[in-house]
Amino acid sequence: MIIGITGSIGSGKSEVAAVFKKEGAVILDADLIAKACLEKGEKGYQAVISVFGEEIKDNNDCIDKQKLASLVFSDREKLKTLNALVHPIVHSTIKKRMAEIKNSNPETVVVIDAPLLIEAGFHKMVDKIILVTCDEERAFRRAAKRIGVTVEEIKKRFSTQLSFSEKKKISDIVILNNGTVHQLRAKAREAYLNITGREEKQRK
């Protein structure tokens, strides 16, 4: 089974993925894969430099992720261009890893953890979709603190994503994260057991 977990920055999506991992799932983090493809020597590095220029490099000739983010989240056309460069690489990498996992153990539950699961088309690769959400202001504060940018900058990033109502339409389970971490973990475990059918097996 392949499960997709999505949600905005600060929603608690990664915590849900961590619970799934503890339950035995293999997590494929789309954000980490995207960042890796922009490292020197990787497929996306030169392509992004060629389009956005040498000025997005830091002193070590690496792509400065904060500079790149500030650039693209201020211009939707530039964001589309970046996504067109990076998303195909992430797609390819995820497909390759899923094939490797399936060959190794066909019964393994694979989770694609991606904030842009639907926007990037990753949802077409999964059997079930879990949407993690919380109060927007709470998410803004969490995300700003984690990334080290202003709440206004986070709001710009949110505005480039599909709304909650649009994501909810094609999600199988919605996990609301307005409580404690303990409560979120309990909801995540319940969702995992439900969506994989393990809850029914435990009853038997």
SERO-4910 file (N, C-alpha, C, O; in steps of 0.05 Angstrom, whole numbers):
BEGIN
 pado doro    nc1    nc2    nc3   cac1   cac2   cac3    cc1    cc2    cc3    oc1    oc2    oc3
  Met    A     17    -24      0      0      0      0     17     25      0     38     26     13
  Ile    A      8     45    -15     22     71    -16      3     92     -5    -19     96    -15
  Ile    A     13    106     16     -3    127     29     10    154     24     34    157     25
  Gly    A     -7    174     18      3    201     15     -5    217     39    -28    217     47
  Ile    A     14    231     51      8    250     73     14    278     63     35    284     53
  Thr    A     -6    295     66     -2    323     58    -13    342     79    -27    334     97
  Gly    A     -6    367     76    -13    387     95      6    411     92     28    408     83
  Ser    A     -3    434    101     14    458     98     37    457    118     38    440    136
  Ile    A     56    475    114     79    478    133     67    484    160     50    502    163
  Gly    A     76    470    181     67    475    208     41    461    215     31    465    237
  Ser    A     31    444    198      6    430    203     10    406    222     -9    398    236
  Gly    A     34    395    223     39    371    239     42    346    222     43    324    232
  Lys    A     44    351    196     47    329    176     71    311    182     68    286    180
  Ser    A     93    323    188    117    307    193    115    290    218    126    268    220
  Glu    A    100    300    238     96    284    263     79    260    257     84    238    267
  Val    A     59    263    239     42    241    231     59    220    216     57    196    220
  Ala    A     76    230    198     94    212    184    113    196    203    118    173    198
  Ala    A    122    210    224    139    197    244    125    174    258    136    153    263
  Val    A     99    178    263     83    157    276     80    133    257     82    110    265
  Phe    A     75    139    231     73    118    211     99    102    209     99     78    206
  Lys    A    121    116    211    147    103    209    150     84    233    160     61    230
  Lys    A    142     93    256    143     76    281    126     51    278    133     30    289
  Glu    A    105     54    263     87     31    258     98     12    237     86     -9    232
  Gly    A    120     20    224    133      2    205    133     11    176    144     -2    158
  Ala    A    121     35    170    121     45    143    148     57    135    164     65    152
  Val    A    153     57    109    177     70     99    169     97     88    150    100     72
  Ile    A    182    118     98    175    145     91    192    156     68    217    155     70
  Leu    A    180    167     48    194    181     26    186    210     28    164    218     22
  Asp    A    204    226     38    199    255     43    206    271     18    229    274     10
  Ala    A    185    281      5    188    295    -20    205    321    -17    220    327    -35
  Asp    A    202    334      5    218    359     10    247    353     12    264    367      0
  Leu    A    254    331     26    282    324     29    294    315      2    317    321     -4
  Ile    A    278    301    -13    287    292    -40    292    317    -58    311    318    -73
  Ala    A    273    336    -56    276    361    -72    301    376    -64    316    386    -82
  Lys    A    306    378    -38    330    393    -29    355    378    -38    375    391    -46
  Ala    A    355    352    -37    378    336    -45    385    339    -74    408    340    -82
  Cys    A    364    342    -91    369    345   -120    381    372   -127    390    376   -150
  Leu    A    382    391   -108    393    417   -113    422    419   -103    434    441   -105
  Glu    A    432    398    -91    460    398    -81    479    398   -105    472    388   -127
  Lys    A    503    408   -100    523    408   -122    528    380   -133    531    361   -118
  Gly    A    528    378   -159    532    352   -172    507    336   -177    508    316   -192
  Glu    A    485    345   -166    459    331   -171    445    343   -195    452    364   -205
  Lys    A    424    329   -204    410    336   -229    399    364   -229    400    378   -250
  Gly    A    387    373   -207    373    399   -208    391    423   -204    383    445   -210
  Tyr    A    415    418   -195    433    441   -187    439    459   -211    432    483   -210
  Gln    A    450    449   -232    458    466   -255    433    477   -269    434    499   -279
  Ala    A    412    461   -270    388    470   -283    376    495   -270    367    513   -283
  Val    A    376    494   -243    365    517   -228    384    541   -230    374    564   -233
  Ile    A    410    537   -229    429    559   -231    427    572   -259    428    596   -261
  Ser    A    423    555   -279    421    566   -307    397    584   -310    398    603   -325
  Val    A    375    578   -296    351    593   -299    350    618   -280    343    639   -288
  Phe    A    359    614   -255    356    635   -235    382    651   -230    382    671   -216
  Gly    A    404    642   -242    428    658   -241    447    651   -218    440    638   -199
  Glu    A    472    661   -221    493    655   -202    488    669   -175    499    660   -154
  Glu    A    471    689   -175    466    704   -150    451    688   -129    450    696   -105
  Ile    A    440    665   -136    427    649   -115    446    630   -102    438    614    -85
  Lys    A    472    631   -109    492    615    -96    502    628    -70    501    653    -67
  Asp    A    511    612    -51    523    623    -27    554    623    -31    563    618    -53
  Asn    A    569    629    -10    598    631    -12    612    605    -18    635    605    -26
  Asn    A    597    583    -14    609    557    -20    600    545    -47    604    521    -52
  Asp    A    588    563    -63    578    555    -90    554    536    -88    547    524   -108
  Cys    A    542    534    -65    518    518    -62    493    537    -67    495    561    -64
  Ile    A    471    525    -74    446    540    -77    437    549    -49    433    532    -31
  Asp    A    433    575    -46    423    586    -20    393    582    -20    379    596    -34
  Lys    A    383    563     -5    355    556     -5    337    579      4    315    582     -7
  Gln    A    347    595     22    331    618     32    328    639     10    307    651      6
  Lys    A    350    644     -4    349    664    -26    330    654    -48    314    670    -59
  Leu    A    332    629    -55    316    617    -76    286    619    -68    269    626    -84
  Ala    A    280    612    -42    253    613    -33    242    641    -34    219    646    -42
  Ser    A    258    661    -25    248    689    -25    242    698    -54    223    713    -58
  Leu    A    258    688    -73    255    696   -100    229    684   -112    214    699   -124
  Val    A    225    658   -108    203    645   -122    176    650   -108    155    650   -121
  Phe    A    176    654    -81    151    658    -68    141    687    -70    120    694    -60
  Ser    A    157    704    -84    149    731    -89    139    734   -118    130    755   -127
  Asp    A    142    712   -133    135    713   -162    124    685   -170    140    666   -172
  Arg    A     99    683   -175     86    657   -181     97    644   -206     98    620   -208
  Glu    A    104    661   -226    115    649   -250    142    636   -245    148    615   -256
  Lys    A    158    649   -228    184    637   -221    180    612   -205    196    593   -208
  Leu    A    160    611   -188    154    587   -173    146    564   -191    155    542   -188
  Lys    A    130    571   -211    122    550   -231    146    540   -246    148    516   -251
  Thr    A    165    558   -252    189    550   -267    206    531   -250    215    511   -259
  Leu    A    209    538   -224    225    521   -206    212    494   -203    225    474   -204
  Asn    A    185    494   -199    171    468   -196    174    451   -221    176    426   -219
  Ala    A    174    464   -244    176    449   -270    204    436   -272    207    416   -286
  Leu    A    224    448   -259    251    437   -260    254    415   -239    267    394   -244
  Val    A    243    419   -215    248    401   -193    228    377   -191    236    355   -185
  His    A    202    382   -195    182    361   -191    187    336   -208    184    314   -197
  Pro    A    195    338   -233    200    313   -248    223    296   -236    222    272   -237
  Ile    A    243    310   -225    265    295   -212    255    281   -187    262    258   -182
  Val    A    238    295   -172    227    283   -147    209    259   -155    211    238   -142
  His    A    193    263   -175    175    241   -185    192    216   -191    186    194   -182
  Ser    A    213    221   -207    230    199   -216    243    185   -193    245    160   -192
  Thr    A    253    200   -174    267    189   -151    248    173   -133    255    151   -125
  Ile    A    224    183   -129    204    169   -113    196    143   -126    195    122   -113
  Lys    A    191    143   -152    184    119   -167    206     98   -165    200     74   -162
  Lys    A    230    107   -167    253     88   -166    255     75   -138    259     51   -136
  Arg    A    252     92   -118    253     81    -90    230     63    -84    233     43    -70
  Met    A    206     70    -94    183     52    -90    187     25   -103    180      4    -91
  Ala    A    199     25   -127    204      0   -141    224    -17   -125    221    -42   -123
  Glu    A    244     -4   -114    264    -18    -98    252    -31    -73    258    -53    -65
  Ile    A    234    -15    -60    221    -25    -36    203    -48    -42    202    -68    -27
  Lys    A    188    -46    -64    169    -67    -72    184    -93    -78    175   -115    -71
  Asn    A    207    -90    -92    223   -114    -98    235   -127    -73    238   -151    -72
  Ser    A    241   -110    -54    253   -121    -29    231   -134    -11    236   -155      0
  Asn    A    208   -120     -8    187   -130      8    160   -119     -1    153    -96      6
  Pro    A    145   -134    -17    120   -124    -29     99   -116     -9     81   -101    -15
  Glu    A    101   -126     16     81   -120     37     87    -93     51     70    -85     67
  Thr    A    109    -81     46    116    -56     59     97    -34     53     89    -30     30
  Val    A     89    -19     74     72      5     70     91     28     65    109     34     80
  Val    A     87     42     42    104     64     34     87     90     37     64     91     29
  Val    A    100    110     49     87    136     53    102    158     38    126    161     41
  Ile    A     87    173     21     98    196      8     90    220     25     66    227     26
  Asp    A    109    233     38    104    256     55    110    281     38    133    287     32
  Ala    A     89    296     31     93    318     12     73    341     17     49    336     15
  Pro    A     82    365     23     63    387     26     48    393      0     26    403      1
  Leu    A     62    388    -22     49    393    -49     41    367    -62     43    364    -86
  Leu    A     32    348    -46     24    322    -56      5    324    -79      8    310   -100
  Ile    A    -15    341    -76    -36    344    -97    -27    363   -119    -30    358   -142
  Glu    A    -16    386   -110     -7    406   -130     14    395   -149     14    402   -173
  Ala    A     31    378   -139     53    367   -156     45    341   -171     61    331   -186
  Gly    A     21    332   -165     12    307   -179     21    281   -166     17    260   -177
  Phe    A     33    283   -142     43    259   -128     19    242   -119     22    218   -115
  His    A     -4    254   -116    -28    240   -106    -36    218   -126    -50    199   -118
  Lys    A    -28    220   -151    -35    200   -171    -19    174   -166    -25    153   -178
  Met    A      1    175   -149     18    152   -144     10    137   -119     21    116   -113
  Val    A    -10    147   -104    -17    134    -79    -45    121    -79    -61    126    -96
  Asp    A    -49    104    -59    -75     90    -56    -94    106    -38   -118    106    -43
  Lys    A    -83    119    -18    -99    134      1    -85    160      8    -60    162      8
  Ile    A   -101    180     14    -90    207     20    -99    215     48   -123    214     55
  Ile    A    -80    223     64    -86    234     91    -78    264     91    -56    271     84
  Leu    A    -97    280     99    -93    309    101    -90    317    130   -109    312    146
  Val    A    -68    330    137    -64    340    164    -68    370    164    -56    384    148
  Thr    A    -85    380    182    -90    408    182    -93    419    211    -97    403    229
  Cys    A    -92    445    213    -96    458    239   -104    486    234   -105    496    211
  Asp    A   -110    500    255   -117    528    254    -95    543    239    -72    540    245
  Glu    A   -102    560    219    -82    573    202    -63    590    218    -38    589    213
  Glu    A    -72    606    236    -54    623    252    -34    607    268    -11    614    270
  Arg    A    -43    584    278    -25    566    292     -4    555    273     20    554    280
  Ala    A    -13    548    249      6    537    229     26    559    221     50    553    218
  Phe    A     17    584    217     34    606    210     57    609    230     80    611    223
  Arg    A     49    609    256     69    613    277     89    590    278    113    594    281
  Arg    A     79    565    277     96    542    278    117    542    255    140    538    259
  Ala    A    106    548    231    123    547    207    144    570    207    167    565    201
  Ala    A    136    594    216    155    616    217    177    611    236    200    616    231
  Lys    A    170    599    259    191    593    279    210    571    269    234    573    273
  Arg    A    199    551    256    216    529    247    235    537    224    259    530    225
  Ile    A    225    553    205    241    560    182    259    585    188    280    588    176
  Gly    A    249    601    206    265    625    213    259    649    195    276    665    189
  Val    A    233    651    187    224    674    171    200    687    185    191    677    205
  Thr    A    191    709    173    168    723    185    142    708    179    140    692    160
  Val    A    122    714    195     95    703    190     85    712    163     71    697    149
  Glu    A     91    737    155     82    747    129     94    731    106     81    726     86
  Glu    A    119    723    109    132    706     89    118    679     87    114    669     65
  Ile    A    111    668    110     97    642    110     70    645     96     62    627     82
  Lys    A     56    667    101     30    671     88     32    671     58     15    661     44
  Lys    A     54    683     48     59    682     19     61    654      9     50    647    -12
  Arg    A     75    637     24     79    609     16     52    594     16     46    578     -1
  Phe    A     36    599     37     10    586     39     -7    594     15    -22    577      5
  Ser    A     -5    619      6    -23    628    -15    -17    614    -42    -34    616    -60
  Thr    A      6    601    -44     12    587    -69      1    559    -70      3    545    -90
  Gln    A    -10    550    -47    -19    522    -45    -50    521    -48    -63    541    -44
  Leu    A    -60    497    -53    -89    493    -54   -101    498    -26    -87    494     -6
  Ser    A   -126    507    -26   -139    512      0   -146    485     13   -146    464      1
  Phe    A   -152    487     39   -160    463     54   -184    450     41   -185    425     39
  Ser    A   -204    465     34   -229    454     22   -223    439     -4   -235    418     -9
  Glu    A   -204    449    -20   -197    435    -45   -183    409    -39   -188    389    -52
  Lys    A   -165    410    -19   -150    385    -12   -168    364      0   -165    340     -4
  Lys    A   -187    374     17   -205    356     31   -222    339     11   -228    316     17
  Lys    A   -229    351    -11   -246    338    -31   -235    311    -40   -250    292    -45
  Ile    A   -208    309    -42   -197    284    -52   -181    268    -30   -167    250    -36
  Ser    A   -184    277     -5   -170    263     17   -188    242     29   -213    245     30
  Asp    A   -176    220     38   -192    198     49   -195    202     80   -216    194     91
  Ile    A   -175    213     92   -177    218    121   -166    246    127   -145    254    115
  Val    A   -179    261    144   -170    287    152   -163    286    182   -180    278    198
  Ile    A   -138    293    189   -130    294    217   -128    323    226   -111    338    215
  Leu    A   -144    331    245   -143    358    255   -124    360    279   -126    345    298
  Asn    A   -105    378    276    -83    380    296    -84    407    310    -68    425    306
  Asn    A   -104    410    328   -106    435    344   -101    429    373   -105    447    390
  Gly    A    -93    405    379    -88    397    407    -59    393    413    -42    407    403
  Thr    A    -53    374    430    -26    368    439    -12    349    420    -26    336    403
  Val    A     14    347    422     29    327    406     19    299    412     17    282    394
  His    A     14    294    437      4    267    446    -22    261    432    -26    238    422
  Gln    A    -40    280    431    -66    276    417    -62    271    387    -76    254    375
  Leu    A    -44    286    375    -38    283    347    -27    255    341    -36    242    322
  Arg    A     -9    246    358      3    219    354    -19    197    356    -18    178    341
  Ala    A    -37    201    375    -59    181    379    -77    180    354    -85    159    345
  Lys    A    -83    204    343   -100    206    319    -85    193    295    -97    180    279
  Ala    A    -59    198    294    -43    188    271    -42    157    272    -45    144    252
  Arg    A    -38    146    296    -37    117    298    -64    105    291    -66     84    277
  Glu    A    -86    117    300   -113    107    294   -117    108    264   -129     89    252
  Ala    A   -109    130    251   -112    132    222    -96    111    207   -105     99    188
  Tyr    A    -72    106    217    -54     86    204    -67     58    206    -68     44    186
  Leu    A    -76     51    230    -88     24    233   -113     22    216   -119      0    206
  Asn    A   -128     43    214   -153     43    199   -148     40    169   -160     24    155
  Ile    A   -129     57    159   -125     58    130   -110     33    119   -113     27     96
  Thr    A    -95     20    137    -80     -4    128    -96    -30    134    -88    -51    126
  Gly    A   -119    -27    148   -135    -50    154   -125    -65    179   -136    -86    185
  Arg    A   -105    -55    192    -93    -69    215   -111    -67    240   -110    -84    257
  Glu    A   -128    -46    241   -147    -43    263   -166    -67    263   -171    -79    284
  Glu    A   -176    -74    240   -195    -97    237   -181   -123    245   -192   -140    258
  Lys    A   -156   -126    236   -140   -151    242   -136   -153    272   -137   -175    283
  Gln    A   -131   -131    286   -126   -131    315   -152   -140    329   -150   -154    350
  Arg    A   -175   -132    319   -200   -140    332   -205   -170    330   -215   -183    348
  Lys    A   -196   -181    307   -200   -210    303   -180   -226    320   -180   -250    319
***
